[in-house]
Amino acid sequence: MAAKYYLVLLFFLVLTTGFSQNPLDKRLSIKVENETTGVVLEKIQILGGFYFSYNSKLIDVNKLVTYTAYNEQVIDLLNGIFGKKYEYKHRGSYIIIQEAKPVLVKKKEVVFKGKVSSSVDSSQLQNVTIYEIDELKSTSTDENGDFDLVISTEKVESKVLIVKENYYDTIISSADLADTNLKIFLRPLIDSIKSKFTYKLDSTFWTKTFDTKKVKDVMDNVSLTEFKDFQLSLLPYIGTNGKFSGKITNKFSLNLLGGYAYGLNGLEIGGIFNILKDTMRGAQIAGVGNVVGGKTTGAQFAGVFNVNYGDVIGAQFGGVFNTTAQTLKGVQAAGVFNTANNIEDGTQIGGVFNRTKDIKNGVQIGGVFNKSQSIENGTQIGGVFNKAKDIKNGVQIGGVFNKSQSIDNGTQIGGVFNKAKNIYNGLQVSGVFNTSKNLTYGLQISGIYNISKDIKIGGQIGGLFNFSKNIEDGFQVSSLLNCAKSVTGFQIGLINLSDSISRGIPIGFLSFVKSGFHKTELSYQDYLSAGISFRTGVHAFYNIFAFNYYYQDNNPLASFGYGIGTQFNINERFFTNLELSSHSLFVANDLQSAFNELNVLTKLNLNLGFNVGKHLSLVAGPELNILISDNSSSISKLDNFSKRNSIYRVSNNQTELNMTLGYRVALRF
C-alpha cells in the first residue's frame, strides 16, 4: 500500500458565534513584556476569539516583544508589533499573516485534492467550500465529499480555507502538502449551530433570482469581508468576483448587464441593473434599476427605479419610482412615485404621488397626491390632494383638498376643501369649504363655507356660510349665514342663527338667538302714525323689522323699514334703548309708488322703558325724523310731513332733506 499522510486538523474555538464583524476591526487591550512573538500571538487570538495562520519561516516566533495596547483595533495592534512589513487578511475564523511584498516565482500550478468528512462519524460532507485565500478561486465537495482545486500562482506559498456552515473551518498551506490526496475532518460546532446574520435583501426577489444552490452554499459557508478596487461582470456571479460577489465591497464596478456585490465604496455602472447586498457609498448608475439592501450614502440614477431597504442619505433619481424602507435624508425624484418609511431633512418629488410614514423637516411635492402619517416641520404640495394623520408645524397645499386628523401649529391650503379632526394653533384655507371637529386657537377661511363642531379661541371666515356647534371666545364671519348652537364671541353675517350668545354679539341683517332678545311692538307716533315691529338678537345688538301706517283722508300711506338697536337694563323694572331705523314710504294702495319716488324716512329713537310684567313693557321717548325725498314727491307734501316743524331743511335740484322732532309710545311683548 502506498504510503499516505492523513491530515487531521481539529480546532476548538471558545466562541461559536459567526464573524459578521471583521476580527481585524475588533478592539482589544493587552500588555506584554519581554515575551516571545509566538506567545503574544497566542494571547491575542484567545482574547479575540480567532486564529492566526502564518508561515513559521516568515515570522520569528522566538523574538521578544514588549507592547501595551488599550482598546486598540487588532489591525493597529499587529502593525504596532510587526510594523508595515506584513499584510493581514480575514478568512473565516482566521487572520492570515502574509508578506506585504511577497517574493514571486515562475507561475506554477498547485493541486489541492482530497475528501472532507465529519470528525464525529466520518460521514462524507458535501457542499463544503474550498477556496484560495488571495484570488478566491473556489470549488465544492461533491456528494462523496471529494474536491479537486487547481490553482495557478506565482507565490511561493498558497493557502486554501475549507469551510462549511455549522462546522469549524480549517486552513491548508501548499508548503505543508506531502500528499495530493488529503483526508480532512471537520468538527461540528458544539451544542448549537453558528449564529447567522441575516440581511434585508436575503430571501427577496432580487437574490432568489440569481442565487443558485452552489452560490447559496458559498454564501452560507464563507465568512468573508473583502475590499476590491474593481469588478467587471456580465451578470451576478458571472464576473471577476465569481461566486464571492456577495461578500466583496468594490470601489469601481462595471456591470455589462447586471451586477451583484456586498457593497460599494465608489462608483458602479450597470447596463441594466446593480444589486448591493448591504451598503452603498458613492454613486450608482443603471439603465433600469438599482437595489441596495443596506444604507445608501450618495446618489442613485436609474432609468426606471431605485429600491433601498435601508436609510438613504443623498439622492435618488428614478425614471419611474424610488423607494426606501427606512429614513430618507436627501432627495427622491421620480417620474411617477416615491416611497419612504420616514423623511428627515429630505424631499420627495413625484410626477404622480409620494408616500411616507413620518415627515420631519421635509417636503413632499406630488403631481397628484402625497400621503404621510405625521408631519413635523414639513410640507406637502399635491396637485390634487394631500393626506396626513398628524401635522405639527407643517403645511399641506393641495390643488383640490387636504385631509388630516390633527393639526398643531399647522396649515392646510386647499383649492376646494380641507378636512381635519382637531386643529390646535392651526389654519385652514380653501376655495370652497373647510371641516374640522375641534378648532382651538385656529382659523378657517373658505370661499363658500366652514364647518367645525367646537371652536375655542378661534374663528371661521366663510364666503357664504359658517356652521359650528359651540364657539368659546371665537367668531364667525360670512356674507350670508352663520349658524351655531352656543356662542361666546361674535357673529358677523347677513343672517346669524344661534341658541345662545354670551359675552358677544351677532351683527347682521337678521340675527336670531333662541335664548336672546325677541320682542313684538305696537307703537304710535305723532301725526297719526301707527306701526307694528319685531326685534330679534341680543340686548346689546338687535335687528328691527317694522311696518307703519299713516292715516290720510284720501291717500293713506304705509312704510316698511329695517333698523338696529341696543338696550341697556337700568334695573329689573327700567331700561333704556337707542334705535336707528330706515323706512320706505309708499301709498298704501299703490305699492309701486315705493319704487317710483324717493321717500326714505330715517328715525333715531331714544326710549325709556318700564317692565309691567315678565313679558310686557311700556316704552316712550323722543324721535328724530329725517325724510329724504324727490323734489317732485307727492308724499312729502302730505300733512303727516309738511305740517311738522322742521329743525333743519335743505334741498337741491333733485332732492330735499327735512329733519323734524316727534315722539313715540309703544307696547312691547
KOLZANU-559806 format. One record per residue (C-alpha): y, z, x; residue in one letter. Coordinates in steps of 0.05 Angstrom, whole numbers, plus 32768, in hexadecimal, padded with zeros to 4 digits. Layout:
BEGIN
YZXa ...
This chain:
BEGIN
800080008000m 80437FEC801Ba 806D8027802Ba 80A380357FF7k 80DC80647FF8y 80E980897FB8y 813280997FAFl 813680D57F80v 817E80EB7F75l 818781267F47l 81CE81427F40f 81E3817F7F18f 822A81857EFEl 824681C67EE3v 827581A07EB5l 825581727E82t 829381547E64t 82A5810B7E6Dg 82DC80F67E9Df 830F80DB7E6Ds 834280F57EA0q 834280D67EE5n 8329810E7F13p 835B80F67F48l 8392810D7F18d 837581527F0Ek 839D818C7F29r 837B81C07F55l 838E81FD7F7Es 8369820A7FC0i 837482308001k 83488223803Ev 835282398087e 832B821D80C1n 82F282048096e 82CB81C480A2t 82DC8185807Bt 82978185805Cg 82A081CB8040v 82E681BB8027v 82CE817D8001l 829681A67FE2e 82C881DA7FCAk 82F581A57FACi 82BC81837F87q 82A581C67F6Ai 82EB81D67F52l 82F681917F35g 82B281867F15g 82A581447F39f 8281812B7F77y 8299810A7FB7f 827580CD7FD3s 828380B7801Ay 8263809D8059n 825780D78089s 826480A780C3k 82A9809B80A6l 82BE80E3809Fi 82B5811B80D2d 8299815180A5v 829D818480DEn 82E7817D80E9k 830C81BF80DBl 833F81BE80A2v 837781EF808Ft 839981DE804Dy 83BA82008012t 83C881DF7FCEa 83E281FC7F8Dy 83DA81D47F4Cn 83D781937F75e 83B881527F5Eq 837681417F80v 839280FF7F9Bi 83CB81247FBDd 839C815B7FD6l 836F81277FF7l 83AA81028016n 83C281458031g 837E81528053i 836E810C806Cf 83B180E8806Eg 83B7809F8057k 837B8083807Ck 834D8085803Ey 834F806A7FF8e 832F808E7FBCy 830D80727F7Fk 82F580947F40h 82B1807D7F29r 828B80A67EF6g 828580ED7F0Fs 829580D77F56y 82D380D07F81i 82C1809C7FB6i 82E380A27FF9i 82EB805F801Eq 831380448058e 8357802B8042a 834E7FEE806Fk 83037FE58077p 82E47FBB80AEv 82CD7F788092l 82907F5180A8v 82747F0D8098k 82667F07804Ek 82207F1C803Dk 81F47F2A8000e 81DC7F707FF0v 81A47F797FBEv 819D7FB77F93f 815B7FB37F6Ek 81307FE87F4Dg 811D80107F10k 814280487EECv 811B807E7EC8s 812780C27EA8s 811A80FD7ED6s 80FD81247E9Cv 80C280F87E87d 80C880BB7EB6s 80D5808E7E7As 80F9804D7E8Aq 8143804C7E78l 815F800C7E5Dq 81A97FF87E56n 81BB80207E94v 81F980037EB6t 81F77FF67F01i 82397FDE7F1Ey 82597FD37F63e 829480027F6Ci 82C77FD17F88d 82BE7F8D7F66e 829E7FAD7F29l 82657F7A7F28k 82307F977EFAs 81ED7F917EDAt 81C27FB97EA9s 817A7FD07EA8t 814A7FAB7E7Ad 81197FCA7E4Ae 80ED7FDD7E85n 812580007EAAg 81287FC97EDFd 81687FAE7EFEf 817C7F7C7F33d 81C37F797F4Dl 81D87F497F85v 821C7F567FA5i 82417F277FD4s 826E7F508001t 82937F508043e 82927F9C8048k 82637FC18077v 824F7FEF803Ee 82477FE27FF3s 823D80177FBEk 822580137F77v 822980467F3Fl 81EF80507F0Ei 8207806C7ECCv 81ED80777E85k 820C809C7E4Ce 81F380E47E45n 81D580E37E8Cy 81EF80FA7ECEy 820480BE7EF8d 81F380AF7F41t 820C80847F79i 81E680597FACi 8200803D7FEEs 81E67FFF8010s 81E880268051a 81B180538036d 8183801C801El 813F801D803Ea 811C7FF68007d 81337FC27FD4t 81067FDE7F9En 8127801F7F8Bl 810D80537F5Ck 8147807A7F3Ei 814180B57F0Ff 817B80CB7EE3l 818081117EC7r 8195811B7E7Fp 81D081477E71l 81BC818E7E60i 81C281AC7E19d 81F281797DFCs 820881327E04i 824581227E2Ek 828481277E05s 82A180E37DF7k 82EA80D27DEDf 82F680A17DB5t 833080707DB2y 835480597D74k 833E80127D80l 82F580257D83d 82CB800A7D49s 83047FDF7D2Ft 83027F957D1Ff 83237F867D61w 82EC7FA57D8Ct 82B17F977D5Fk 82C07F4D7D63t 82B67F497DAEf 828B7F867DC1d 82457F6C7DCEt 820C7F9C7DD9k 82117F957E25k 825C7FA07E24v 82547FDD7DF8k 82217FFA7E27d 82517FF27E61v 828980127E39m 825D804D7E26d 823D80567E6An 8278804D7E9Av 82AE80807EA4s 82E380597EC9l 832E80587ED3t 8343801A7EF9e 83857FF77F06f 83897FAE7F1Ak 83C27F807F2Ad 83A87F437F06f 83787F2D7ECFq 83677EE67EBBl 833B7EDD7E7Es 83257EA97E4Cl 830E7EDA7E17l 83017F257E18p 82CD7F367E4Dy 82CD7EED7E66i 82FB7EF37EA2g 83087F147EE4t 82FB7F5A7EC9n 82BB7F487EA4g 82987F7E7E7Ck 82C77FB27E9Bf 83057F957E79s 83097FD07E49g 830C80007E84k 83447FDF7EACi 83907FE27EA9t 83B27FA27EC2n 83F67F957EDEk 83F47F4B7ECAf 83C37F2C7E9As 83BE7EE37E89l 838F7ED57E4En 83837E8B7E41l 836A7E987DFAl 83657EE47DF5g 835C7F217E20g 83467F687E1Dy 83577FA27E4Ba 835D7FED7E4Cy 83A87FEC7E59g 83E47FC67E73l 841A7FDA7EA4n 84417F9A7EAAg 843C7F567E87l 84057F387E5Ce 84057EF17E41i 83D07ED87E10g 83C87E927DF4g 83AF7EAF7DB2i 83A97EFB7DB8f 83AB7F387DE4n 83847F787DD7i 838F7FBA7DFCl 83617FF67DF1k 8395802A7E02d 83DB80287E20t 840C7FEF7E28m 84487FF57E56r 84717FB67E60g 846D7F767E36a 84397F507E0Fq 84417F087DF9i 840D7EE77DCBa 840A7EA77DA4g 83EB7ECB7D69v 83E77F177D72g 83E77F557D9En 83BC7F927D90v 83C67FD67DB4v 839A80127DA7g 83C980467DC7g 841280507DD7k 843F80147DE2t 847D80187E0Ft 849F7FD57E15g 84A17F957DECa 846F7F6C7DC5q 847A7F237DB1f 84487F007D84a 84487EC17D5Ag 84257EE67D21v 841B7F317D2Af 841E7F707D55n 83EF7FA97D44v 83F57FEE7D64n 83CA802B7D58y 83F9805A7D7Fg 844380667D89d 8472802C7D97v 84AE80387DC4i 84CF7FF67DCBg 84CD7FB67DA2a 849C7F8E7D78q 84AD7F467D65f 84797F267D38g 847D7EE47D14g 845B7F027CD6v 84537F4D7CDEf 84547F8A7D0Cn 84307FCC7D01t 8429800E7D25t 83FE80487D0Da 842B807C7D2Dq 847580837D3Et 84A6804A7D4Al 84DE80577D7Bk 84FE80137D81g 84FD7FD37D59v 84CC7FAE7D2Dq 84E27F697D18a 84B37F3C7CF0a 84B77EFF7CC4g 84927F217C8Av 84887F6D7C93f 84857FA97CC0n 845F7FEA7CB8t 8463802B7CDFa 844B80727CD3n 848E808F7CE8n 84D180737D01i 84F8809D7D32e 8537807E7D4Fd 851B803A7D3Ag 85277FFD7D10t 84FB7FD17CE4q 85137F8B7CD1i 84E47F667CA3g 84ED7F247C80g 84CA7F407C42v 84BE7F8C7C49f 84B87FC87C76n 848D80067C6Br 848B80497C8Et 847B80917C7Ek 84B780B47C9Cd 84FA809B7CB7i 852280C67CE7k 856080A77D05n 854680627CF2g 855580237CCAv 852B7FF67C9Cq 85467FB17C8Bi 85197F8A7C5Cg 85257F477C3Bg 85047F617BFCv 84F57FAB7C01f 84EC7FE97C2Cn 84BE80247C20k 84BF80687C40s 84A880AE7C2Fq 84E480D27C4Ds 852680BF7C6Di 854C80ED7C9Ce 858B80D07CBBn 8571808B7CAAg 8581804C7C82t 855B801C7C55q 85797FD87C46i 85507FAE7C17g 855F7F6A7BF9g 853F7F817BB7v 852E7FCB7BBAf 852080097BE4n 84F180427BD6k 84EF80877BF8a 84D580CA7BE2k 850980F57C04d 854C80E37C22i 857281137C50k 85B280FA7C70n 859B80B37C60g 85AF80747C3Cv 858C80437C0Fq 85AD7FFF7C02i 85867FD37BD3g 85997F8E7BB7g 857B7FA37B74v 85667FEC7B74f 8555802B7B9Dn 852380617B8Bk 851C80A77BA8s 850080EA7B93q 853581147BB4s 857781077BD8i 8596813C7C06d 85D781247C26n 85C480DD7C17g 85DB809E7BF5t 85BD80697BC8q 85E280267BC0i 85BE7FF77B90g 85D37FB37B75g 85B57FC47B31v 859E800D7B2Ff 858A804B7B55n 8557807F7B42k 854E80C57B60a 852E81057B47k 855A81377B6An 859D812B7B8Di 85BE81607BB9y 85FE814C7BDDn 85EE81047BCCg 860C80C47BB0l 85F1808D7B84q 8618804C7B7Ev 85FD80117B55s 86137FD47B30g 85F07FE77AEFv 85D5802E7AEBf 85BE806D7B10n 858B80A17AFAt 857B80E57B15s 855C81257AFBk 858981567B20n 85CC81497B41l 85E981807B6Ct 862781747B96y 861E812B7B87g 863C80EE7B66l 862380B37B3Dq 864D80737B3Bi 863480387B13s 864D7FF87AF3g 862F800A7AAFi 860F804F7AA8y 85F5808D7ACAn 85BF80BD7AB3i 85B281037ACEs 8590813F7AAEk 85B781757AD2d 85F8816F7AF9i 861181A97B23k 865281A07B48i 864E81557B42g 8662811B7B18g 865480D97AF7q 8681809C7AF8i 866680657ACBg 868380237AB8g 866E802D7A6Fl 8642806B7A65f 862D80AD7A83n 85F580DA7A6Af 85E381207A80s 85C2815D7A61k 85E881937A87n 8627818F7AB1i 863C81CC7AD9e 867E81C57AFEd 867A817A7AF8g 8697813E7AD5f 868980FD7AB1q 86B880C17AB4v 86AB80807A8Fs 86D0804A7A69s 86A780527A29l 8678808E7A20l 866780D07A40n 862F80F97A23c 8617813E7A38a 85F9817C7A18k 862081B27A3Ds 865C81A67A69v 868081D37A9At 86B481A27AB3g 86D481657A93f 86C481237A73q 86F280E67A75i 86DE80AC7A4Ag 86ED80867A0Al 86B980B079E6i 86A180F479FFn 8667811879DDl 864B815D79EEs 862D819B79D0d 865A81CB79F5s 869181CB7A2Ai 86A882087A51s 86DE820B7A86r 86ED81C27A7Cg 8706818D7A4Di 86F281497A31p 872881147A37i 871F80D57A0Eg 872E80B079CEf 86F880D879AAl 86D9811879C5s 86A6813C799Af 868D817F79B1v 865A819D7983k 867081E57990s 86B881D1799Cg 86F781C57973f 86EF81A3792Eh 872681A778FAk 8737818078BCt 8780818578A7e 87A881787868l 87F381737878s 88378166785Ay 8873814B787Fq 88BA81477866d 88CF81097840y 889381067813l 885D80FA7848s 881781177840a 87DC810E786Eg 8795811E7880i 877D812378C8s 8741813778F1f 8742815B7934r 8707815C7965t 86FD817379ADg 870C81B679CBv 874781E479C3h 876481CF7A06a 8762818579F4f 8750816479B2y 87568121798Fn 877A8115794Ei 876980E0791Bf 879B80DD78E2a 87AC80B878A1f 87F080C3787Fn 880C80AD783By 885780A47830y 886D80A577E7y 889C806D77D1q 88AD8059778Ad 88A180107794n 887C800877D6n 8855804577EDp 884580467838l 8809805C7860a 87FA806678AAs 87BE807178D6f 87C780947917g 87A880B37954y 87BE80ED797Fg 87AC812479AFi 87BA816E79AEg 87AF81B179CFt 87A981F579AFq 87B8823979CDf 879D827779A9n 87D082B079AAi 87A082E2798Bn 876A82E17956e 879C82D2791Fr 87D382A7793Ef 87D182697967f 87FF8230797Ct 87F281E8798Bn 881781AB79A6l 88048167798Ce 88198120799Bl 880480E6796Ds 8815809E795Es 8811807D791Ah 881380357902s 883A802D78C0l 882A7FFA788Bf 88347FED7841v 87FC8011781Da 87E67FD577F4n 87EF7FA3782Dd 87C77FB6786Bl 87DB7F74788Bq 88227F8F7892s 88097FBE78C8a 87FF7F8178F4f 883A7F5778DEn 88707F8878F1e 887A7FBB7928l 887F80007908n 886480367936v 8874807E7927l 886880B1795Ft 886680FB794Ek 886D8138797Al 885A81797957n 886081C1796Dl 883A81EC793Cn 882F82357930l 87EF8246790Dg 87D1828178E8f 8787828B78DCn 877E82A07894v 873382A7789Bg 86FC828F78C9k 8701824778B3h 874782417895l 878C823D78B7s 87D4823278A4l 87FE820878D3v 884981F878D4a 887D81E17905g 88B381AF7918p 88A481667921e 88C78132794Dl 88C080EC7931n 88CC80AE795Bi 88CA806C7934l 88C8802B7959i 88CF7FEE792Bs 88E47FA57928d 892D7F9A7916n 89147F7378DAs 88E37FA978C4s 88E77FBA787As 88C27FFB7884i 88F6801B78B1s 892B8011787Ck 890580377846l 891E807C7831d 88E780A27856n 8906808B7897f 894C806F788Cs 896880AE786Ak 895380DD78A1r 898880F678D0n 897E80D57914s 898580FE7953i 898080BF797Dy 89818075796Br 898180387997v 89737FEE798As 89737FAA79ABn 896A7F647992n 89227F6F797Eq 89107FB97974t 892F7FFA795Fe 891E80427974l 8930807A7944n 892380C47953m 892580F8791Bt 891281407911l 88E6815A78D9g 88B3818E78C7y 886A819178B7r 883D81C47893v 87F181BF7890a 87B281DF787Al 877881DB78ABr 872F81EA789Ef 
